[in-house]
Amino acid sequence: MATKETKQRGRPRSFDRETALEKAVRSFWERGYEATSISDLTRAMGISAPSLYAAFGDKRALFDEVVAEYGRLYGGFLARAVTEEPTARRGVERALREAAAEYTLAGRPRGCLVISAALNVAPASAEVADSLREMRLANVRGIADAVRADIAAGELPPDTDAAALAAYTDAVIQGMSQQARDGAERTELEAVAELALKAWPRRPDEAAR
């Protein structure tokens, strides 16, 4: 007779959860949220639908976990660069170069999951698009804050439009992601990054020369 403890514990999983989650990341990354079905996921993850629901919940719950795992393994370089570098320009320069490399790395889907996974979703999935949009806007706010700090420190001219400069940087990064998905190579994206950096205002002492 099964004990109470055995009933609570249940049958052990017959798959590795972390491996299955990584395969789910790739599925959503390649196809996007709307186009990835439960059957696509179970086939890629190598598990049954009941096992998927038992381990991860529904498709939306799994996607939320996928986004967190994506950020841990592959994303987050923009926020890190802006936080770790001494100036906003240095942070953005590092982030753009890293984007060119990360978005075209062999052996993984191209572009950025957070940018592309919910571009076209049904009204019922609007919350998914809203969640990813908020993540992107958080990056824009982080860049704008760094630009404002540089203005206060005299690194950028006092008339620099922090919000516009941050939005411009975000537009470049989103464009690089799409170009990578369209087949652009790393060198092509690095050229885009170089041009984008030329749009940044110069330090007041450099502009006066």
C-alpha positions in Angstrom: 0.0 0.0 0.0 1.4 3.4 -0.9 2.2 5.7 1.9 1.0 9.3 2.1 4.6 10.5 1.4 4.7 8.3 -1.7 1.4 9.7 -3.0 2.6 13.3 -2.5 5.9 12.7 -4.1 4.3 11.1 -7.2 6.1 9.3 -10.0 9.5 10.6 -10.9 9.9 12.6 -14.1 11.3 10.6 -17.0 13.1 13.6 -18.5 15.6 16.2 -17.5 13.7 19.4 -16.9 16.6 21.8 -17.7 17.3 20.1 -21.0 13.6 20.2 -21.9 13.4 23.9 -21.0 16.5 24.7 -23.2 14.8 23.0 -26.1 11.6 25.0 -25.5 13.8 28.2 -25.6 15.0 27.3 -29.0 11.5 26.5 -30.3 10.0 29.8 -29.2 13.2 31.6 -30.4 12.9 30.1 -33.9 9.2 30.3 -34.5 7.9 32.9 -32.1 5.1 32.6 -29.5 2.1 32.4 -31.7 3.4 30.0 -34.3 4.8 27.5 -31.7 2.2 24.9 -30.9 2.0 22.5 -28.0 2.7 19.7 -30.5 5.8 21.6 -31.7 7.0 21.9 -28.1 6.4 18.3 -27.1 8.2 17.1 -30.2 11.2 19.4 -29.6 11.3 18.8 -25.9 10.9 15.0 -26.3 8.0 14.8 -23.8 4.3 14.2 -23.8 1.7 16.9 -23.5 0.7 15.7 -20.0 4.3 15.8 -18.9 4.7 19.3 -20.3 1.6 20.6 -18.5 2.6 18.8 -15.2 6.2 20.2 -15.3 5.7 23.7 -16.8 1.9 24.5 -16.7 0.3 25.9 -19.9 2.0 27.4 -23.0 2.0 30.9 -21.5 3.5 29.7 -18.2 6.2 27.8 -20.1 6.9 30.9 -22.3 7.4 33.0 -19.2 10.0 30.5 -17.9 11.6 30.4 -21.4 12.0 34.2 -21.4 13.7 34.1 -18.0 16.0 31.3 -19.1 16.8 33.1 -22.3 17.8 36.2 -20.4 20.0 34.1 -18.1 21.7 32.2 -20.9 21.8 34.6 -23.9 20.1 37.9 -23.3 20.7 40.8 -20.9 23.9 42.0 -22.5 22.5 45.5 -23.2 21.6 46.2 -19.6 24.9 44.7 -18.4 26.9 46.8 -20.8 25.2 50.0 -19.9 25.5 49.3 -16.2 29.1 48.2 -16.2 30.7 50.6 -18.6 31.7 54.1 -17.3 29.7 56.1 -19.8 26.5 55.6 -21.7 28.3 55.7 -25.1 30.9 53.1 -24.0 28.0 50.9 -22.7 26.1 51.2 -26.0 29.2 50.6 -28.1 29.9 47.4 -26.2 26.2 46.3 -26.4 26.1 46.9 -30.2 29.2 44.9 -30.8 27.9 42.1 -28.6 24.6 42.2 -30.4 26.4 41.7 -33.8 28.1 38.7 -32.4 25.3 37.2 -30.4 22.6 37.6 -33.0 24.7 35.7 -35.6 26.3 33.0 -33.5 26.4 29.7 -35.3 24.4 26.8 -33.7 21.6 28.9 -32.3 18.5 30.8 -33.7 19.3 34.2 -35.1 18.3 37.5 -33.6 16.8 38.2 -30.2 13.9 36.2 -28.7 12.6 39.2 -26.7 12.4 41.3 -29.9 11.0 38.8 -32.3 9.0 36.2 -30.4 5.8 38.2 -30.2 5.7 40.5 -33.2 2.5 39.0 -34.5 0.2 37.6 -31.9 -3.6 37.1 -31.7 -5.6 39.4 -29.4 -5.8 36.5 -26.9 -2.0 36.6 -26.6 -1.7 40.4 -26.2 -0.4 40.0 -22.7 2.6 38.1 -24.1 3.4 41.0 -26.4 2.9 43.5 -23.7 5.3 41.6 -21.4 8.1 41.6 -23.9 7.5 45.2 -24.9 7.9 46.2 -21.2 11.2 44.3 -21.1 12.4 46.3 -24.2 11.2 49.6 -22.8 13.0 48.9 -19.5 16.2 48.7 -21.6 15.4 52.0 -23.2 14.8 53.6 -19.8 18.1 52.3 -18.6 19.9 53.8 -21.6 18.1 57.2 -21.1 19.1 57.2 -17.4 22.7 56.6 -18.3 22.6 59.4 -20.9 21.2 61.8 -18.3 23.9 60.8 -15.9 26.5 61.6 -18.6 24.9 65.0 -19.3 25.1 65.8 -15.6 28.8 64.7 -15.5 29.7 66.8 -18.6 30.3 63.7 -20.8 27.5 64.8 -23.2 26.3 68.3 -24.2 23.6 69.7 -22.0 21.1 69.9 -24.9 21.3 66.1 -25.6 17.9 64.6 -25.9 18.3 61.5 -23.6 14.9 60.0 -24.5 15.5 60.3 -28.3 19.0 59.0 -28.1 17.9 55.9 -26.1 15.0 55.3 -28.5 17.4 55.6 -31.4 19.7 53.0 -29.9 16.8 50.6 -29.2 15.7 51.0 -32.9 19.2 50.1 -34.1 19.3 47.0 -31.9 15.9 45.9 -33.0 16.9 46.4 -36.6 20.1 44.4 -36.1 18.0 41.5 -34.7 15.7 41.5 -37.7 18.6 41.8 -40.1 20.3 38.8 -38.5 17.1 36.8 -38.9 17.1 37.9 -42.6 20.6 36.5 -43.0 22.9 39.4 -42.3 26.4 38.3 -41.1 28.3 39.6 -38.1 30.5 41.9 -40.2 27.5 43.5 -41.7 25.9 44.1 -38.3 29.2 45.5 -37.0 29.2 48.0 -39.8 25.7 49.1 -38.8 26.9 49.5 -35.2 29.8 51.7 -36.3 27.5 54.0 -38.2 25.0 54.1 -35.3 27.8 55.2 -32.9 28.6 58.2 -35.2 25.1 59.6 -34.4 26.1 60.0 -30.7 26.9 63.6 -29.7 30.5 64.3 -28.9 31.8 65.3 -25.5 31.6 69.1 -25.1 35.5 69.5 -25.0 35.9 67.4 -28.2 33.2 69.3 -30.0 34.9 72.6 -29.3 38.1 71.5 -31.0 
